[in-house]
Amino acid sequence: MTADRRQFLKSAAVAVATGSAFPLFATAKDSSTAAGPTSKSAAETAVKALYDTLTEKQKKDICFTWDHQAKDRGLLRTFVSNNWQITPHTLASEFFTKQQRGIVGDIFKGLVNPDWHKRFIKQLEQDNDGKPFGTAQSIAIFGEPGGEKFEFVMTGRHQTIRADGNTEKHVAFGGPIFYGHAGKNFNEEKDHPGNVFWPQAVAANKVYTLLDDKQKKAALVNESPKEAAVQFRGEKAKEQPGLLISELTGDVRKEIQKVLEVLIEPFRTEDRDECVAMLKKQGGLDACRLSFFADADIGDDKVWDNWRIEGPSFVWYFRGDPHVHVWVNVADDASVKLNARG
């Protein structure tokens, strides 16, 4: 094991032990901030280690300037979709050495909660016909790792994740991310058996069952937004259909806080904390709306498969029909533009 990988494992253990310390409700005037990931964080340290192993030919194919523009995708660093390859070489190809594949595995481990690592691997393998992790994943690096601005992006079916050392200051997770899963079937049955992310919807639907009739009517919206419609609306978010979370009280309020805790749980501590701090800066959950969509009800069981939490610069859009797609876009500034395609 190299010194860089030993340091990665040591740093990852420290990150697991800390946990998130931020309450999820805040006033609109709250300006709390969190020290998000840095160039010395575990995943970012591994990104630098990977970059240092790349040959000039490899860099030519998978490394780009910070503001690189790609045909049909615009600013490539910020693009997100539900099934795409950011560069043509998959991790399982001969383009990468065994050592490089191992370092990419370290980066991946550094970006997720260790309790979720096996679940992410299950998702990635099932979504790629049982083939091992790396078979359908591709990567790109923007800027120079360790420098003033850099970002690592990994993509594939049902995946876009990032490591940026917080060099993109105003966004959580390094920018918009995507995760999803088609468990046993493309068209999943009700209760989504085997889907690793369905418990997030179970938590949200528990909130719905606790609402009174007036609140349920406000929360239930007839039509789901389009797949990649997670652009920020700023103050206009308050005008969108759905239930204002600020109207919740007592046990219902506690349950919606649990929902957000469940949503951010799969990711590393630093990203969780930064996400919550950015949400607080925009008014916390009290500045958000909760919506369930009546046109997505697999099994006709009134367990809503599509639902969404949206604030001025916070969108977490869970689509469970026909299988799980989750779009995440979080920032501390609603002027940040979205670059996405469903």
Secondary structure, 3 states (H helix, E strand, C coil): CCHHHHHHHHHHHHHHHHCCCCCCECCCCCCCCCCCCCCCCHHHHHHHHHHHHCCHHHHHHHEECCCCEECCCEEHHHCEECECCCCCCECCCCCCCHHHHHHHHHHHHHHECHHHHHHHHHHHHHCCCCCCCCCCCEEEEEECCCCCCEEEEEEEECEEEEECCCCCCCEHHHCCEEEEECCCCCCCCCCCCCCCCHHHHHHHHHHHHHCCHHHHHHHEECCCCCCCCCCCCHHHHHHCCCEEHHHCCHHHHHHHHHHHHHHHCCECHHHHHHHHHHHHHCCEHHHCEEEEECCCCHHHCCCCCEEEEEECCEEEEEECCCCEEEEEEEECCCCCCCCEEC
